[in-house]
């Protein structure tokens, strides 16, 4: 794949987590989160969204989200559990995306707010229909945004992408 090829970046916020007496990093999914995580996988398939590489936070709730979502996919993409996604800032996320090999055409990040929402908002220069308005209302648990742009992953920066879709479970 060339450095000028089209790229797809999928940003997935973990599903709803429970609040047991454990450190934040170890919080598991709540019952609703488990249901929503599987729904994410089904929706990715329905929308034809694929990933060549998945970078997933090491937090329990993100790993559980991805495990349930990927179970619904016809093809299991290569997954790397990345500690830097936990508590990542916008700058951290841009740096991670920029490190991606240009052999990767589509990248999916499974992470946390506020970073995931900040990255989607920062990269989205344009959007289809009311997609940007919907995303600007918030980026709830188990929501995902699909952004597209052309060029190297190193080119991922403010305003270069098009927000192609935004999905929220239970949205009317």
C-alpha positions in Angstrom: 0.0 0.0 0.0 1.4 3.4 -0.9 1.7 6.4 1.4 -1.0 8.2 -0.6 -3.6 5.5 -0.3 -7.0 6.1 1.3 -7.1 5.4 5.0 -9.9 4.5 7.4 -9.6 5.2 11.1 -12.3 3.7 13.4 -12.5 5.1 16.9 -14.4 3.0 19.4 -15.1 4.0 23.0 -15.3 1.0 25.4 -18.8 -0.2 26.3 -20.5 0.7 29.7 -18.3 -0.4 32.6 -19.3 -1.4 36.1 -18.0 0.4 39.2 -16.8 -2.4 41.6 -14.2 -1.7 44.3 -11.2 -2.2 42.0 -8.7 0.2 40.5 -10.0 2.1 37.4 -7.8 0.1 35.0 -9.4 -3.1 36.2 -13.1 -2.1 35.9 -15.1 -4.8 34.0 -18.0 -4.3 31.7 -21.5 -3.9 33.1 -24.3 -6.2 31.8 -25.4 -3.4 29.4 -21.8 -3.0 28.3 -21.6 -6.6 27.3 -24.7 -6.4 25.3 -23.6 -3.2 23.6 -20.1 -4.5 22.8 -21.6 -7.4 20.9 -23.9 -4.9 19.1 -20.8 -2.9 18.1 -19.4 -6.0 16.3 -22.7 -6.6 14.5 -22.9 -3.0 13.5 -19.4 -2.9 12.1 -20.3 -5.9 10.0 -23.6 -4.3 8.9 -21.7 -1.1 7.9 -19.0 -3.0 6.1 -16.3 -1.5 8.4 -13.1 -3.6 8.6 -9.8 -3.2 10.2 -6.3 -4.4 9.2 -5.0 -3.5 12.7 -6.6 -2.9 16.1 -4.9 -1.1 18.9 -6.8 -1.7 22.1 -6.2 -0.2 25.5 -5.0 -2.6 28.2 -7.8 -1.7 30.5 -10.2 -4.5 31.4 -13.3 -2.7 30.0 -11.6 -2.1 26.6 -10.3 -5.6 26.3 -13.7 -7.0 27.1 -15.4 -4.7 24.7 -13.1 -5.7 21.9 -13.4 -9.4 22.7 -17.2 -9.3 22.5 -17.2 -7.1 19.4 -14.6 -9.1 17.4 -16.5 -12.3 18.1 -19.2 -11.0 15.7 -16.8 -10.2 12.9 -16.2 -12.7 10.0 -12.4 -11.9 10.1 -10.4 -11.3 13.2 -7.9 -8.5 12.6 -4.5 -8.4 14.1 -4.9 -6.9 17.6 -2.2 -5.2 19.7 -2.9 -4.3 23.3 -1.4 -0.9 23.8 -0.8 0.6 27.3 -0.5 4.1 25.9 -4.2 4.1 25.0 -5.2 4.1 28.6 -5.6 7.8 29.8 -4.3 9.0 26.4 -4.6 12.6 25.5 -5.4 13.9 22.0 -1.6 14.4 21.4 -0.9 10.8 22.6 -3.5 9.4 20.2 -2.3 11.4 17.3 1.2 10.1 18.0 0.0 6.5 18.1 -1.9 6.9 14.8 1.2 8.5 13.3 3.3 5.5 14.2 1.1 3.2 12.2 2.8 1.5 9.2 1.6 2.7 5.8 1.0 -1.0 5.0 -2.1 -0.7 7.2 -5.1 0.6 5.3 -7.6 0.6 8.2 -6.9 1.1 11.8 -9.3 0.7 14.7 -8.6 2.1 18.2 -10.5 0.9 21.2 -10.0 3.5 23.9 -11.4 5.9 26.4 -13.0 9.4 26.6 -12.1 12.2 26.6 -9.3 11.2 24.2 -11.3 9.2 21.7 -13.9 12.0 21.3 -11.1 14.6 21.1 -9.4 12.7 18.3 -12.6 12.2 16.3 -13.5 15.9 16.7 -9.9 17.1 15.9 -9.5 15.0 12.7 -13.0 15.5 11.3 -12.7 18.4 8.9 -15.9 17.5 7.1 -18.8 15.1 7.6 -21.8 13.6 5.8 -25.2 15.1 6.7 -25.8 15.6 10.4 -23.1 13.2 11.5 -20.9 15.9 12.9 -23.8 17.5 14.9 -24.6 14.1 16.3 -21.1 13.4 17.4 -20.7 16.8 18.9 -23.6 16.0 21.3 -21.3 13.5 22.9 -19.4 10.2 22.4 -21.2 7.7 24.7 -19.9 4.3 25.7 -19.8 1.8 22.8 -20.1 4.5 20.2 -17.8 4.5 17.3 -16.8 7.0 14.6 -15.4 6.2 11.2 -13.0 8.7 9.6 -11.4 8.6 6.2 -8.5 10.5 4.7 -5.8 10.0 2.1 -2.1 9.9 2.7 0.3 8.4 5.2 -0.7 7.8 8.8 1.9 10.3 9.7 -0.4 12.9 8.0 -3.2 12.3 10.6 -3.7 15.7 12.1 -6.4 18.3 12.8 -9.0 18.6 10.0 -7.6 16.1 7.5 -10.4 13.6 7.8 -14.0 13.2 6.7 -16.3 11.8 9.4 -18.0 9.2 7.3 -20.2 7.8 10.1 -21.0 7.9 13.8 -22.9 5.1 15.6 -24.3 5.1 19.1 -26.1 2.1 20.6 -29.7 2.8 21.6 -29.8 6.1 19.5 -33.2 6.8 18.2 
